[in-house]
Amino acid sequence: MKCRKCNKRAVINMRQHKLALCADHFLEWVGLQTQRTIERYKMFTPAQKVLVAVSGGKDSLALWDVLQKLGYQTGGLYIHLGIKSEDDYSQESQRLTENFAHTRNLPLHIYNVENETGSPIDEIAFLNKRGKGKPCAVCGLVKRHTMNQVASQFDYDVLVTGHNLDDEVAVLFGNTLSWEIDYLRRQSPVLKAKPGLLPKAKPFCRFYERETAAYAVLAGIEYIEEECPFSAGSTSIQHKEILNLLEHHRPGAKLAFYVKFLKNKQNLFQNLDQDGDTNDVLYVCPSCGQPTQSEGTCSYCKTIQRTQTLKNK
Amino acid sequence: MKCRKCNKRAVINMRQHKLALCADHFLEWVGLQTQRTIERYKMFTPAQKVLVAVSGGKDSLALWDVLQKLGYQTGGLYIHLGIKSEDDYSQESQRLTENFAHTRNLPLHIYNVENETGSPIDEIAFLNKRGKGKPCAVCGLVKRHTMNQVASQFDYDVLVTGHNLDDEVAVLFGNTLSWEIDYLRRQSPVLKAKPGLLPKAKPFCRFYERETAAYAVLAGIEYIEEECPFSAGSTSIQHKEILNLLEHHRPGAKLAFYVKFLKNKQNLFQNLDQDGDTNDVLYVCPSCGQPTQSEGTCSYCKTIQRTQTLKNK
């Protein structure tokens, strides 16, 4: 198969776009498409400071690489969760992230959960009896809190994550299967700023995982290939398997499911503004000062306080 | 595994209900659950005349059997589509349906598409260039028209079909994947009467296909096992395969997806009345007098008129 643009040998064939490209034109295409997604969903402008949440995996490092090449002002945030595995997952991810930032001379913020809270992520989950042996729910809570805190502290204007289409579709699919209307209403490639809460964006939301992986490899990015050891057997991985079968039958089915959802969101859900964003009221946590969805101490502070109490018993 | 009710050997284990039953208790359970579904969705009462659309397959014959045993006033409608296969699909289905009605002394209406319109279903589809070699869309159109016509003509009060949970979930899944809001709004186990349009109900909508199949076998019903030869490779069969994988991972997932959809319908869609029914305006077709969704001759009459013109050329 040949590259649509230059007739060299193609390295990737994107059936949903009927588009085969060589390495150089694919790398260029990813940049152009990312720029288009940023503009389409009004994510941010070159005048703004962008904090990229990086895990050391292919998606977030590829995203940081693309944004930097597109000329955006970026910094990275690595949250060391303290997850141990045979290959020392967290330590190795941090090393690769530092290596990436160092060779490109990009600012990187490191936040160590154990240093800051007194416990690594699995201990917080375990002591709070949350997640049936998996710290995923607590991990999400800690990450959301930390990202907003660090971004505010260092005067960033917007927070971006490397979620790809497969991630977004798995979440959408899960929320659709259970018709979780509140979660469905909130799912968006861009979440607007609210008082105390930075805007968030997912510039890779229209790329399939195989595309971000191909980008990382072709751009020569060294990333951690190991998946988080806690992800095995998760519902979202089951859903990804099911969605792969759908995509196999009908190339482009995932992209269509996601894009049509975004298009129809305003017809589907009430109480959305003209950009399709929710008008939910937020409160301020008296303990950390960050916004929270219900009155009183936020879930993050409650969880960390409970962890410290239980640990000192 | 033993029957939950009598400790005899169980013939079926319904994991989503954590319920194993012997043959007698399963047959009883199907009757009770059907009665519960009829009442829950206010489908019809014993005072009403019910027309069962029967294809000769397990679902519709099992439904007719259950309704009759529950004491409802039922008649059957068999629509001979003129589908030929190695085993002469339409002819054999009609024979089994007639046999079922005859042995139970139940009234059966036979409607032969070729006799009434001049062409069997595949010829209508072929001449109208609809469906890319598959007459499924035209078949649905003809069936809907005929069912309402025959039911009105013979003074039935309500029309029922044997759609099971797997059928309903496959349709829901397809419409969700493409976010077809108008189709989603209309999907319901019961459609209320509109001027000229009889109410429709699906009393088997909460039974898995394996349950209706088990009922047909255990109740000694002789039904056509061959699937419609045009169904092979259809999107709805692909969707069923995907949904089976989901159900395999999480028993009860299909039922939850469907039931939660019905529960949330009113929060999801605007312009639904308090029973979750649509308030769409209907017009009257000047040619057949049946209701239609847009002004002028209805799709059925247009299709049949075009078929006759093209055939006489």
Interface residues (C-beta under 8 A of the other chain):
Chain A: T176 L177 S178 W179 I181 Q238 E241 I242 L245 L246 H249 R250 A253 A256 F257 K260 F261 K263 N264 N267 L268 F269 Q270
Chain B: T176 L177 S178 W179 I181 Q238 E241 I242 L245 L246 H249 R250 A253 A256 F257 K260 F261 K263 N264 N267 L268 F269 Q270
